[in-house]
């Protein structure tokens, strides 16, 4: 810094009964004292503005926001100033001398209420200034000694506690004895000024506490003795207008991280994949997917980190500017979120697919992955908003107020999301099931957060909102364990005799009762279920619950117009389309053989026409 900053900022004196603080080296409001005094002035303006203006006016909130922006600008500059403070011994001597004069005046004025109260307030202000700027020098000392953020936070906490103890003074006894209104007004004005200064000091300390990482940012460099190496390089290559030491170390850092970029993906792969997958072939297959996914985000992340280190070296020993620090934190949040999503795409999908095979609930696994994506993006977004200065707690709290408006605006999205959760736990269908919903029949491809995808049998992809599915009738043909229904009629001619029909029906029953293709009476949940099935049969219809059907009926159905119909009502054991059709074909051929064996024939629609009056025909040639 070009200006020398005084620790207690030179002279404290009374001018026109108003307490003032003068810094001879800060006449242009430069340096840390100028910043802090400007901050205190803004605090005073805010207090006066709130007192004298209506908060319901249209410009009220806008002006306050302007004040807050000015305060944030000042706060962002303070950490840079802290590490470049310098002590002026003469200023300290003058400060202590003036303080001793006030202490003597206070002791002599015990019987003079106004002078005693006024002097006590002056001493309080002196002590506050001494305590506050001493704490700033303590922070600078901690920083230069490579202290960690915990030590910095502890020092700030102690400084705020000391300020609180200093301001806790009780002058009511003396103020009650003052009868002059002007003197009381002066005392009240001075108390207000001290409170305003105290509030400003506390706000600054709180800001430093919450940004302790800024003063800790060069912790590693201090431990590595970076300044020693910079000085050695500058001594070896001395160029007045260039800091060759910082430039050389920055170039080395860039080269190191650009080189590391080539190997870092393999290092991450080794720890996340190679140590888990013992099967070399399987691990090599995953390597191609995994490294291909993370190579780009890892490379960009390392280069950004290298640039941030170079800027930190350029600013050293001062901390990195808070604006640049926040910018890099936002970039890191975006890149790390991107990297995690890519890791999920590569390694996570492979790992989760194995879990899906074991659990046979693919849609749950897919939903978990999508929820993880959502959580990662939300966390990154909240972190970015925090770095931009938004109050995350206030945002989360405001969701309770704005929740109704959001819910109304996004009711369909919310309805679909909760419908997806209900569909997963309702177990109405799973991925790969053959279903019919709202007139759409096909195979379930995916159950998403908003919609369910169905591939129809004519190879058309249909998207149904989950809320629509929850309110519709669902037919799930894949929920059958055994028993696919066949109902058909065998029509025989009216030339059949009762004996032939009776024998034919007996042969058909015997075929169905003995065929391995047909579900029989003992083919049910009790036979194929687990050991708990026999206990559950008294509670529910266990066969219907588990999906077993084994009914079988054969008998005459009706005398139709052209045939005598024999009804066949039974279930095949197989429920799969190909096996079902093959079984049906084989059984139909057997039915034909039984009809033929019993001397019956299949009837076909026929009509007899009778002509009552036919004119004579001349058949002669």
VOVO-32302 format. One record per residue (C-alpha): x, y, z; residue in one letter. Coordinates in nm, 2 decimals. Layout:
// VOVO-32302
[[X Y Z] 'A']
...
This chain:
// VOVO-32302
[[0.00 0.00 0.00] 'X']
[[0.12 0.35 -0.08] 'X']
[[-0.04 0.50 0.23] 'X']
[[0.07 0.40 0.58] 'X']
[[-0.22 0.28 0.79] 'X']
[[-0.21 0.38 1.16] 'X']
[[-0.31 0.12 1.41] 'X']
[[-0.54 0.34 1.61] 'X']
[[-0.56 0.59 1.34] 'X']
[[-0.39 0.88 1.50] 'X']
[[-0.58 1.13 1.71] 'X']
[[-0.91 1.10 1.89] 'X']
[[-1.03 1.43 2.00] 'X']
[[-1.34 1.63 2.09] 'X']
[[-1.45 1.90 1.85] 'X']
[[-1.76 2.09 1.93] 'X']
[[-1.85 1.82 2.18] 'X']
[[-1.86 1.56 1.90] 'X']
[[-1.63 1.27 1.92] 'X']
[[-1.42 1.24 1.60] 'X']
[[-1.14 1.02 1.48] 'X']
[[-0.88 1.16 1.25] 'X']
[[-0.63 0.97 1.04] 'X']
[[-0.37 1.20 0.89] 'X']
[[-0.28 0.94 0.63] 'X']
[[-0.64 0.86 0.54] 'X']
[[-0.75 1.20 0.42] 'X']
[[-0.86 1.05 0.09] 'X']
[[-1.05 0.77 0.26] 'X']
[[-0.78 0.53 0.15] 'X']
[[-0.66 0.22 0.34] 'X']
[[-0.84 0.01 0.59] 'X']
[[-0.93 0.30 0.82] 'X']
[[-1.09 0.49 0.53] 'X']
[[-1.29 0.18 0.43] 'X']
[[-1.41 0.12 0.79] 'X']
[[-1.51 0.48 0.84] 'X']
[[-1.70 0.47 0.51] 'X']
[[-1.88 0.16 0.63] 'X']
[[-1.97 0.32 0.96] 'X']
[[-2.10 0.62 0.76] 'X']
[[-2.32 0.40 0.55] 'X']
[[-2.46 0.24 0.87] 'X']
[[-2.54 0.58 1.00] 'X']
[[-2.71 0.68 0.67] 'X']
[[-2.92 0.36 0.68] 'X']
[[-3.03 0.43 1.04] 'X']
[[-3.13 0.78 0.96] 'X']
[[-3.30 0.68 0.64] 'X']
[[-3.51 0.42 0.82] 'X']
[[-3.60 0.67 1.09] 'X']
[[-3.71 0.95 0.85] 'X']
[[-3.87 0.76 0.56] 'X']
[[-4.18 0.55 0.52] 'X']
[[-4.10 0.18 0.46] 'X']
[[-4.41 0.15 0.24] 'X']
[[-4.29 0.40 -0.01] 'X']
[[-4.20 0.28 -0.36] 'X']
[[-3.84 0.38 -0.34] 'X']
[[-3.77 0.26 0.01] 'X']
[[-3.65 -0.09 -0.07] 'X']
[[-3.45 0.02 -0.37] 'X']
[[-3.25 0.28 -0.17] 'X']
[[-3.18 0.02 0.10] 'X']
[[-3.05 -0.22 -0.16] 'X']
[[-2.82 0.05 -0.29] 'X']
[[-2.68 0.09 0.07] 'X']
[[-2.64 -0.28 0.11] 'X']
[[-2.45 -0.31 -0.22] 'X']
[[-2.21 -0.03 -0.11] 'X']
[[-2.16 -0.22 0.22] 'X']
[[-2.08 -0.55 0.04] 'X']
[[-1.83 -0.37 -0.19] 'X']
[[-1.65 -0.23 0.12] 'X']
[[-1.65 -0.56 0.29] 'X']
[[-1.50 -0.74 -0.01] 'X']
[[-1.20 -0.50 0.01] 'X']
[[-1.13 -0.53 0.38] 'X']
[[-0.95 -0.88 0.37] 'X']
[[-0.70 -0.74 0.12] 'X']
[[-0.62 -0.44 0.34] 'X']
[[-0.58 -0.64 0.66] 'X']
[[-0.26 -0.81 0.55] 'X']
[[-0.09 -0.48 0.46] 'X']
[[-0.14 -0.28 0.78] 'X']
[[0.15 -0.10 0.93] 'X']
[[0.20 0.04 1.28] 'X']
[[0.29 0.40 1.34] 'X']
[[0.47 0.42 1.68] 'X']
[[0.40 0.79 1.71] 'X']
[[0.03 0.74 1.66] 'X']
[[0.02 0.48 1.93] 'X']
[[0.20 0.72 2.17] 'X']
[[-0.05 1.00 2.10] 'X']
[[-0.34 0.75 2.13] 'X']
[[-0.23 0.63 2.48] 'X']
[[-0.16 0.99 2.59] 'X']
[[-0.51 1.10 2.50] 'X']
[[-0.65 0.80 2.67] 'X']
[[-0.47 0.87 2.99] 'X']
[[-0.60 1.23 2.98] 'X']
[[-0.96 1.10 2.96] 'X']
[[-0.90 0.86 3.24] 'X']
[[-0.78 1.14 3.47] 'X']
[[-1.07 1.36 3.36] 'X']
[[-1.31 1.08 3.44] 'X']
[[-1.17 1.03 3.80] 'X']
[[-1.20 1.41 3.87] 'X']
[[-1.56 1.43 3.74] 'X']
[[-1.74 1.19 3.97] 'X']
[[-1.94 1.47 4.11] 'X']
[[-2.02 1.62 3.77] 'X']
[[-2.27 1.40 3.61] 'X']
[[-2.26 1.54 3.25] 'X']
[[-1.88 1.56 3.23] 'X']
[[-1.84 1.21 3.38] 'X']
[[-2.10 1.05 3.15] 'X']
[[-1.95 1.23 2.85] 'X']
[[-1.59 1.13 2.94] 'X']
[[-1.70 0.77 3.00] 'X']
[[-1.86 0.75 2.65] 'X']
[[-1.54 0.89 2.50] 'X']
[[-1.33 0.63 2.68] 'X']
[[-1.57 0.36 2.56] 'X']
[[-1.52 0.47 2.21] 'X']
[[-1.14 0.47 2.26] 'X']
[[-1.15 0.12 2.40] 'X']
[[-1.37 0.00 2.11] 'X']
[[-1.13 0.14 1.85] 'X']
[[-0.84 -0.01 2.03] 'X']
[[-1.00 -0.35 2.07] 'X']
[[-1.13 -0.36 1.71] 'X']
[[-0.80 -0.26 1.53] 'X']
[[-0.60 -0.48 1.77] 'X']
[[-0.81 -0.77 1.65] 'X']
[[-0.74 -0.68 1.29] 'X']
[[-0.36 -0.69 1.36] 'X']
[[-0.41 -1.02 1.54] 'X']
[[-0.58 -1.16 1.23] 'X']
[[-0.29 -1.03 1.01] 'X']
[[-0.04 -1.20 1.25] 'X']
[[-0.24 -1.53 1.23] 'X']
[[-0.24 -1.51 0.86] 'X']
[[0.13 -1.45 0.82] 'X']
[[0.20 -1.73 1.06] 'X']
[[0.00 -1.97 0.84] 'X']
[[-0.28 -2.02 1.09] 'X']
[[-0.58 -2.24 0.99] 'X']
[[-0.93 -2.11 0.96] 'X']
[[-1.03 -2.24 1.31] 'X']
[[-0.77 -2.02 1.47] 'X']
[[-0.90 -1.72 1.27] 'X']
[[-1.26 -1.79 1.37] 'X']
[[-1.16 -1.82 1.73] 'X']
[[-0.98 -1.49 1.72] 'X']
[[-1.28 -1.32 1.56] 'X']
[[-1.51 -1.47 1.82] 'X']
[[-1.29 -1.33 2.10] 'X']
[[-1.28 -0.99 1.94] 'X']
[[-1.67 -0.98 1.92] 'X']
[[-1.69 -1.09 2.28] 'X']
[[-1.45 -0.81 2.39] 'X']
[[-1.65 -0.55 2.20] 'X']
[[-1.97 -0.67 2.37] 'X']
[[-1.81 -0.64 2.71] 'X']
[[-1.69 -0.29 2.64] 'X']
[[-2.02 -0.15 2.53] 'X']
[[-2.21 -0.29 2.84] 'X']
[[-2.19 0.03 3.04] 'X']
[[-2.46 0.17 3.27] 'X']
[[-2.48 0.55 3.30] 'X']
[[-2.84 0.58 3.41] 'X']
[[-2.74 0.70 3.76] 'X']
[[-2.55 0.99 3.61] 'X']
[[-2.80 1.07 3.33] 'X']
[[-3.08 1.10 3.59] 'X']
[[-2.89 1.38 3.76] 'X']
[[-2.85 1.58 3.44] 'X']
[[-3.12 1.85 3.42] 'X']
[[-3.00 2.04 3.11] 'X']
[[-3.19 1.91 2.80] 'X']
[[-2.91 2.01 2.56] 'X']
[[-2.66 1.81 2.76] 'X']
[[-2.90 1.51 2.77] 'X']
[[-2.94 1.54 2.39] 'X']
[[-2.56 1.54 2.34] 'X']
[[-2.52 1.23 2.56] 'X']
[[-2.80 1.05 2.36] 'X']
[[-2.63 1.15 2.03] 'X']
[[-2.30 1.02 2.14] 'X']
[[-2.45 0.69 2.26] 'X']
[[-2.62 0.65 1.92] 'X']
[[-2.29 0.71 1.75] 'X']
[[-2.11 0.45 1.97] 'X']
[[-2.39 0.19 1.91] 'X']
[[-2.37 0.26 1.54] 'X']
[[-1.99 0.21 1.54] 'X']
[[-2.03 -0.10 1.75] 'X']
[[-2.28 -0.25 1.51] 'X']
[[-2.05 -0.17 1.21] 'X']
[[-1.75 -0.34 1.38] 'X']
[[-1.95 -0.65 1.47] 'X']
[[-2.08 -0.68 1.11] 'X']
[[-1.73 -0.65 0.98] 'X']
[[-1.60 -0.92 1.22] 'X']
[[-1.89 -1.15 1.13] 'X']
[[-1.80 -1.11 0.77] 'X']
[[-1.44 -1.19 0.84] 'X']
[[-1.56 -1.49 1.04] 'X']
[[-1.78 -1.63 0.76] 'X']
[[-1.49 -1.57 0.51] 'X']
[[-1.21 -1.71 0.72] 'X']
[[-1.11 -1.93 0.43] 'X']
[[-1.00 -1.61 0.25] 'X']
[[-0.73 -1.54 0.51] 'X']
[[-0.65 -1.91 0.52] 'X']
[[-0.62 -1.94 0.14] 'X']
[[-0.24 -1.92 0.15] 'X']
[[-0.20 -2.16 0.43] 'X']
[[-0.02 -2.42 0.22] 'X']
[[0.20 -2.17 0.05] 'X']
[[0.31 -2.03 0.39] 'X']
[[0.39 -2.38 0.51] 'X']
[[0.59 -2.45 0.19] 'X']
[[0.78 -2.13 0.23] 'X']
[[0.66 -1.99 -0.10] 'X']
[[0.79 -1.64 -0.02] 'X']
[[1.15 -1.78 0.03] 'X']
[[1.15 -1.94 -0.31] 'X']
[[1.01 -1.63 -0.47] 'X']
[[1.28 -1.42 -0.31] 'X']
[[1.55 -1.67 -0.42] 'X']
[[1.44 -1.66 -0.78] 'X']
[[1.41 -1.28 -0.78] 'X']
[[1.76 -1.25 -0.64] 'X']
[[1.89 -1.48 -0.91] 'X']
[[1.70 -1.31 -1.19] 'X']
[[1.65 -0.95 -1.09] 'X']
[[1.41 -0.75 -1.32] 'X']
[[1.27 -0.44 -1.17] 'X']
[[0.93 -0.43 -1.34] 'X']
[[0.86 -0.81 -1.32] 'X']
[[0.83 -1.05 -1.03] 'X']
[[1.01 -1.33 -1.20] 'X']
[[0.98 -1.56 -0.89] 'X']
[[0.60 -1.56 -0.90] 'X']
[[0.59 -1.60 -1.28] 'X']
[[0.83 -1.89 -1.27] 'X']
[[0.64 -2.07 -1.00] 'X']
[[0.31 -2.01 -1.18] 'X']
[[0.44 -2.16 -1.50] 'X']
[[0.56 -2.47 -1.31] 'X']
[[0.22 -2.51 -1.15] 'X']
[[0.04 -2.49 -1.49] 'X']
[[0.28 -2.74 -1.65] 'X']
[[0.23 -2.98 -1.35] 'X']
[[-0.15 -2.97 -1.37] 'X']
[[-0.17 -2.99 -1.75] 'X']
[[0.05 -3.30 -1.72] 'X']
[[-0.15 -3.45 -1.43] 'X']
[[-0.46 -3.42 -1.65] 'X']
[[-0.34 -3.71 -1.86] 'X']
[[-0.31 -3.95 -1.56] 'X']
[[-0.58 -3.83 -1.32] 'X']
[[-0.86 -4.01 -1.49] 'X']
[[-0.67 -4.34 -1.46] 'X']
[[-0.60 -4.27 -1.10] 'X']
[[-0.97 -4.21 -1.03] 'X']
[[-1.05 -4.53 -1.23] 'X']
[[-0.80 -4.73 -1.02] 'X']
[[-0.96 -4.63 -0.69] 'X']
[[-1.32 -4.65 -0.80] 'X']
[[-1.32 -4.95 -1.03] 'X']
[[-1.00 -5.15 -1.03] 'X']
[[-1.00 -5.21 -0.66] 'X']
[[-1.36 -5.34 -0.67] 'X']
[[-1.37 -5.54 -0.99] 'X']
[[-1.14 -5.84 -0.96] 'X']
[[-1.25 -5.98 -1.30] 'X']
[[-0.99 -5.82 -1.54] 'X']
[[-1.20 -5.86 -1.85] 'X']
[[-1.50 -5.69 -1.68] 'X']
[[-1.28 -5.41 -1.54] 'X']
[[-1.13 -5.35 -1.88] 'X']
[[-1.47 -5.32 -2.04] 'X']
[[-1.58 -5.06 -1.77] 'X']
[[-1.25 -4.87 -1.81] 'X']
[[-1.34 -4.77 -2.17] 'X']
[[-1.68 -4.63 -2.05] 'X']
[[-1.56 -4.48 -1.73] 'X']
[[-1.24 -4.30 -1.85] 'X']
[[-1.42 -4.18 -2.16] 'X']
[[-1.69 -4.02 -1.95] 'X']
[[-1.48 -3.84 -1.69] 'X']
[[-1.17 -3.74 -1.90] 'X']
[[-1.31 -3.41 -2.02] 'X']
[[-1.46 -3.27 -1.69] 'X']
[[-1.14 -3.39 -1.50] 'X']
[[-0.92 -3.21 -1.74] 'X']
[[-1.11 -2.88 -1.73] 'X']
[[-1.13 -2.90 -1.35] 'X']
[[-0.76 -2.94 -1.31] 'X']
[[-0.68 -2.65 -1.55] 'X']
[[-0.92 -2.42 -1.36] 'X']
[[-0.76 -2.52 -1.03] 'X']
[[-0.42 -2.45 -1.18] 'X']
[[-0.53 -2.10 -1.29] 'X']
[[-0.67 -2.03 -0.94] 'X']
[[-0.34 -2.13 -0.78] 'X']
[[-0.15 -1.91 -1.02] 'X']
[[-0.37 -1.61 -0.93] 'X']
[[-0.33 -1.70 -0.56] 'X']
[[0.05 -1.69 -0.61] 'X']
[[0.02 -1.35 -0.79] 'X']
[[-0.17 -1.20 -0.50] 'X']
[[0.05 -1.36 -0.23] 'X']
[[0.10 -1.28 0.05] 'X']
[[-0.24 -1.09 0.02] 'X']
[[-0.54 -1.32 0.00] 'X']
[[-0.71 -1.38 -0.33] 'X']
[[-0.98 -1.12 -0.41] 'X']
[[-1.32 -1.23 -0.28] 'X']
[[-1.47 -1.17 -0.63] 'X']
[[-1.22 -1.40 -0.79] 'X']
[[-1.25 -1.65 -0.51] 'X']
[[-1.63 -1.67 -0.54] 'X']
[[-1.60 -1.70 -0.92] 'X']
[[-1.37 -2.00 -0.89] 'X']
[[-1.59 -2.15 -0.63] 'X']
[[-1.88 -2.13 -0.87] 'X']
[[-1.68 -2.28 -1.15] 'X']
[[-1.57 -2.56 -0.91] 'X']
[[-1.93 -2.63 -0.82] 'X']
[[-2.03 -2.66 -1.18] 'X']
[[-1.74 -2.88 -1.28] 'X']
[[-1.76 -3.11 -0.97] 'X']
[[-2.13 -3.16 -1.03] 'X']
[[-2.06 -3.24 -1.39] 'X']
[[-1.79 -3.48 -1.29] 'X']
[[-2.01 -3.66 -1.04] 'X']
[[-2.29 -3.69 -1.30] 'X']
[[-2.04 -3.84 -1.55] 'X']
[[-1.92 -4.08 -1.29] 'X']
[[-2.28 -4.19 -1.23] 'X']
[[-2.32 -4.23 -1.61] 'X']
[[-2.01 -4.45 -1.63] 'X']
[[-1.94 -4.63 -1.32] 'X']
[[-2.27 -4.58 -1.14] 'X']
[[-2.49 -4.72 -1.42] 'X']
[[-2.27 -5.04 -1.44] 'X']
[[-2.28 -5.09 -1.07] 'X']
[[-2.65 -5.02 -1.04] 'X']
[[-2.74 -5.25 -1.33] 'X']
[[-2.59 -5.54 -1.13] 'X']
[[-2.82 -5.44 -0.84] 'X']
[[-3.11 -5.44 -1.08] 'X']
[[-3.04 -5.79 -1.19] 'X']
[[-3.05 -5.91 -0.83] 'X']
[[-3.35 -5.71 -0.72] 'X']
[[-3.55 -5.74 -1.05] 'X']
[[-3.69 -5.39 -0.99] 'X']
[[-3.52 -5.20 -1.27] 'X']
[[-3.76 -4.91 -1.25] 'X']
[[-3.66 -4.84 -0.88] 'X']
[[-3.29 -4.84 -0.98] 'X']
[[-3.36 -4.60 -1.27] 'X']
[[-3.56 -4.37 -1.03] 'X']
[[-3.28 -4.37 -0.78] 'X']
[[-3.03 -4.26 -1.04] 'X']
[[-3.26 -3.98 -1.16] 'X']
[[-3.32 -3.87 -0.80] 'X']
[[-2.94 -3.86 -0.75] 'X']
[[-2.90 -3.65 -1.06] 'X']
[[-3.17 -3.41 -0.92] 'X']
[[-3.01 -3.39 -0.58] 'X']
[[-2.66 -3.32 -0.72] 'X']
[[-2.80 -3.04 -0.94] 'X']
[[-3.00 -2.89 -0.66] 'X']
[[-2.70 -2.89 -0.42] 'X']
[[-2.48 -2.73 -0.68] 'X']
[[-2.74 -2.47 -0.75] 'X']
[[-2.78 -2.38 -0.38] 'X']
[[-2.40 -2.35 -0.34] 'X']
[[-2.38 -2.12 -0.64] 'X']
[[-2.66 -1.90 -0.51] 'X']
[[-2.48 -1.89 -0.17] 'X']
[[-2.16 -1.78 -0.34] 'X']
[[-2.35 -1.51 -0.53] 'X']
[[-2.46 -1.37 -0.19] 'X']
[[-2.81 -1.50 -0.17] 'X']
[[-2.94 -1.61 0.17] 'X']
[[-3.01 -1.98 0.13] 'X']
[[-3.19 -2.00 0.46] 'X']
[[-3.43 -1.72 0.35] 'X']
[[-3.48 -1.89 0.01] 'X']
[[-3.57 -2.22 0.18] 'X']
[[-3.80 -2.04 0.43] 'X']
[[-3.97 -1.85 0.15] 'X']
[[-4.07 -2.18 -0.01] 'X']
[[-4.33 -2.21 0.26] 'X']
[[-4.48 -1.88 0.15] 'X']
[[-4.44 -1.93 -0.22] 'X']
[[-4.51 -2.30 -0.20] 'X']
[[-4.88 -2.25 -0.28] 'X']
[[-4.80 -2.04 -0.59] 'X']
[[-4.54 -2.29 -0.71] 'X']
[[-4.77 -2.58 -0.64] 'X']
[[-5.05 -2.42 -0.85] 'X']
[[-4.81 -2.34 -1.13] 'X']
[[-4.65 -2.68 -1.13] 'X']
[[-4.94 -2.90 -1.01] 'X']
[[-4.92 -3.13 -1.31] 'X']
[[-4.54 -3.18 -1.26] 'X']
[[-4.59 -3.25 -0.89] 'X']
[[-4.88 -3.48 -0.95] 'X']
[[-4.68 -3.68 -1.20] 'X']
[[-4.38 -3.70 -0.97] 'X']
[[-4.58 -3.84 -0.68] 'X']
[[-4.77 -4.07 -0.91] 'X']
[[-4.43 -4.21 -1.02] 'X']
[[-4.35 -4.28 -0.66] 'X']
[[-4.68 -4.45 -0.60] 'X']
[[-4.65 -4.66 -0.91] 'X']
[[-4.32 -4.79 -0.79] 'X']
[[-4.44 -4.89 -0.45] 'X']
[[-4.79 -4.99 -0.57] 'X']
[[-4.63 -5.27 -0.78] 'X']
[[-4.89 -5.24 -1.05] 'X']
[[-4.64 -5.31 -1.32] 'X']
[[-4.26 -5.33 -1.37] 'X']
[[-4.04 -5.25 -1.66] 'X']
[[-4.08 -5.52 -1.93] 'X']
[[-4.44 -5.60 -1.84] 'X']
[[-4.71 -5.64 -2.10] 'X']
[[-4.98 -5.40 -2.00] 'X']
[[-5.29 -5.22 -2.13] 'X']
[[-5.35 -4.87 -2.00] 'X']
[[-5.60 -4.61 -2.13] 'X']
[[-5.64 -4.81 -2.45] 'X']
[[-5.26 -4.84 -2.50] 'X']
[[-5.13 -5.20 -2.51] 'X']
[[-4.76 -5.28 -2.51] 'X']
[[-4.44 -5.34 -2.31] 'X']
[[-4.34 -5.10 -2.04] 'X']
[[-4.00 -4.95 -2.14] 'X']
[[-3.94 -4.71 -1.85] 'X']
[[-4.11 -4.55 -1.55] 'X']
[[-3.98 -4.19 -1.53] 'X']
[[-4.03 -3.91 -1.28] 'X']
[[-4.30 -3.75 -1.51] 'X']
[[-4.41 -4.01 -1.76] 'X']
[[-4.41 -4.38 -1.83] 'X']
[[-4.29 -4.51 -2.17] 'X']
[[-4.47 -4.80 -2.34] 'X']
[[-4.36 -4.97 -2.67] 'X']
[[-4.67 -5.10 -2.85] 'X']
[[-4.67 -5.42 -3.05] 'X']
[[-4.67 -5.23 -3.38] 'X']
[[-4.34 -5.08 -3.25] 'X']
[[-4.48 -4.73 -3.17] 'X']
[[-4.34 -4.55 -2.86] 'X']
[[-4.61 -4.40 -2.64] 'X']
[[-4.56 -4.16 -2.35] 'X']
[[-4.82 -4.16 -2.08] 'X']
[[-4.82 -3.91 -1.78] 'X']
[[-4.79 -4.09 -1.45] 'X']
[[-5.09 -3.91 -1.31] 'X']
[[-5.30 -4.04 -1.60] 'X']
[[-5.19 -4.39 -1.54] 'X']
[[-5.28 -4.36 -1.17] 'X']
[[-5.64 -4.27 -1.26] 'X']
[[-5.68 -4.53 -1.53] 'X']
[[-5.76 -4.91 -1.53] 'X']
[[-5.45 -5.11 -1.57] 'X']
[[-5.44 -5.46 -1.73] 'X']
[[-5.11 -5.63 -1.65] 'X']
[[-5.08 -5.95 -1.86] 'X']
[[-4.74 -6.03 -1.71] 'X']
[[-4.88 -6.08 -1.36] 'X']
[[-4.97 -6.44 -1.45] 'X']
[[-4.76 -6.72 -1.30] 'X']
[[-4.95 -7.01 -1.47] 'X']
[[-5.26 -7.03 -1.68] 'X']
[[-5.34 -6.86 -2.01] 'X']
[[-5.70 -6.88 -2.10] 'X']
[[-5.85 -7.06 -2.40] 'X']
[[-6.22 -7.07 -2.47] 'X']
[[-6.34 -7.22 -2.80] 'X']
[[-6.64 -7.40 -2.95] 'X']
[[-6.62 -7.71 -3.16] 'X']
[[-6.93 -7.72 -3.39] 'X']
[[-7.03 -8.07 -3.52] 'X']
[[-7.30 -8.15 -3.77] 'X']
[[-7.66 -8.23 -3.68] 'X']
[[-7.60 -8.58 -3.82] 'X']
[[-7.43 -8.66 -3.49] 'X']
[[-7.59 -8.91 -3.25] 'X']
[[-7.60 -8.86 -2.87] 'X']
[[-7.38 -9.16 -2.82] 'X']
[[-7.11 -9.02 -3.05] 'X']
[[-7.13 -8.68 -2.88] 'X']
[[-7.10 -8.84 -2.54] 'X']
[[-6.79 -9.04 -2.64] 'X']
[[-6.64 -8.74 -2.81] 'X']
[[-6.68 -8.52 -2.49] 'X']
[[-6.53 -8.80 -2.27] 'X']
[[-6.23 -8.82 -2.51] 'X']
[[-6.19 -8.44 -2.50] 'X']
[[-6.20 -8.43 -2.12] 'X']
[[-5.95 -8.71 -2.10] 'X']
[[-5.72 -8.52 -2.33] 'X']
[[-5.73 -8.20 -2.13] 'X']
[[-5.70 -8.37 -1.79] 'X']
[[-5.39 -8.57 -1.90] 'X']
[[-5.21 -8.32 -2.14] 'X']
[[-4.89 -8.17 -1.99] 'X']
[[-4.97 -7.85 -2.19] 'X']
[[-5.29 -7.78 -1.98] 'X']
[[-5.31 -7.65 -1.62] 'X']
[[-5.47 -7.91 -1.40] 'X']
[[-5.65 -7.88 -1.06] 'X']
[[-5.33 -7.94 -0.86] 'X']
[[-5.13 -7.68 -1.05] 'X']
[[-5.16 -7.39 -0.81] 'X']
[[-4.99 -7.17 -0.56] 'X']
[[-4.98 -7.45 -0.30] 'X']
[[-4.77 -7.66 -0.53] 'X']
[[-4.53 -7.40 -0.67] 'X']
[[-4.53 -7.14 -0.39] 'X']
[[-4.31 -7.11 -0.09] 'X']
[[-4.36 -7.24 0.26] 'X']
[[-4.57 -6.94 0.36] 'X']
[[-4.84 -7.01 0.10] 'X']
[[-5.03 -7.27 0.30] 'X']
[[-5.08 -7.02 0.58] 'X']
[[-5.19 -6.74 0.35] 'X']
[[-5.45 -6.94 0.18] 'X']
[[-5.69 -6.89 0.47] 'X']
[[-5.66 -6.51 0.44] 'X']
[[-5.69 -6.46 0.06] 'X']
[[-5.76 -6.65 -0.26] 'X']
[[-5.40 -6.75 -0.30] 'X']
[[-5.43 -6.87 -0.66] 'X']
[[-5.59 -6.55 -0.77] 'X']
[[-5.34 -6.34 -0.57] 'X']
[[-5.03 -6.52 -0.71] 'X']
[[-5.17 -6.56 -1.07] 'X']
[[-5.26 -6.93 -1.10] 'X']
[[-5.56 -7.05 -1.31] 'X']
[[-5.64 -7.41 -1.36] 'X']
[[-6.02 -7.44 -1.43] 'X']
[[-6.12 -7.69 -1.71] 'X']
[[-6.47 -7.75 -1.85] 'X']
[[-6.59 -7.95 -2.15] 'X']
[[-6.95 -8.00 -2.24] 'X']
[[-7.23 -7.93 -2.49] 'X']
[[-7.30 -7.56 -2.52] 'X']
[[-7.59 -7.50 -2.75] 'X']
[[-7.78 -7.61 -3.06] 'X']
[[-7.67 -7.34 -3.31] 'X']
[[-7.82 -7.27 -3.65] 'X']
[[-7.58 -7.49 -3.83] 'X']
[[-7.40 -7.70 -3.57] 'X']
[[-7.41 -7.86 -3.23] 'X']
[[-7.15 -7.67 -3.03] 'X']
[[-6.91 -7.83 -2.77] 'X']
[[-6.76 -7.57 -2.53] 'X']
[[-6.39 -7.61 -2.43] 'X']
[[-6.28 -7.38 -2.14] 'X']
[[-5.93 -7.44 -2.00] 'X']
[[-5.59 -7.28 -1.93] 'X']
[[-5.25 -7.36 -2.07] 'X']
[[-4.96 -7.39 -1.84] 'X']
[[-4.74 -7.16 -2.04] 'X']
[[-4.82 -6.79 -2.04] 'X']
[[-4.55 -6.68 -2.29] 'X']
[[-4.67 -6.59 -2.63] 'X']
[[-4.47 -6.84 -2.84] 'X']
[[-4.52 -7.14 -2.61] 'X']
[[-4.89 -7.05 -2.57] 'X']
[[-4.94 -7.05 -2.95] 'X']
[[-4.75 -7.37 -3.00] 'X']
[[-4.96 -7.54 -2.72] 'X']
[[-5.28 -7.41 -2.87] 'X']
[[-5.19 -7.54 -3.21] 'X']
[[-5.10 -7.89 -3.08] 'X']
[[-5.42 -7.92 -2.88] 'X']
[[-5.64 -7.81 -3.17] 'X']
[[-5.49 -8.08 -3.39] 'X']
[[-5.57 -8.33 -3.12] 'X']
[[-5.93 -8.20 -3.11] 'X']
[[-5.96 -8.27 -3.48] 'X']
[[-5.83 -8.62 -3.44] 'X']
[[-6.09 -8.69 -3.16] 'X']
[[-6.37 -8.56 -3.37] 'X']
[[-6.27 -8.77 -3.66] 'X']
[[-6.21 -9.08 -3.44] 'X']
[[-6.56 -9.06 -3.31] 'X']
[[-6.72 -9.04 -3.65] 'X']
[[-6.82 -8.68 -3.63] 'X']
[[-6.76 -8.40 -3.87] 'X']
[[-6.72 -8.03 -3.83] 'X']
[[-7.03 -7.84 -3.93] 'X']
[[-7.01 -7.54 -4.15] 'X']
[[-7.28 -7.27 -4.21] 'X']
[[-7.54 -7.40 -4.46] 'X']
[[-7.89 -7.30 -4.57] 'X']
[[-8.17 -7.51 -4.73] 'X']
[[-8.40 -7.33 -4.98] 'X']
[[-8.76 -7.47 -5.04] 'X']
[[-8.95 -7.35 -5.35] 'X']
[[-9.33 -7.39 -5.32] 'X']
[[-9.44 -7.31 -5.67] 'X']
[[-9.22 -7.40 -5.96] 'X']
[[-9.35 -7.35 -6.32] 'X']
[[-9.34 -7.66 -6.55] 'X']
[[-9.00 -7.71 -6.71] 'X']
[[-8.97 -7.82 -7.07] 'X']
[[-8.68 -8.06 -7.07] 'X']
[[-8.72 -8.18 -7.42] 'X']
[[-8.44 -8.11 -7.65] 'X']
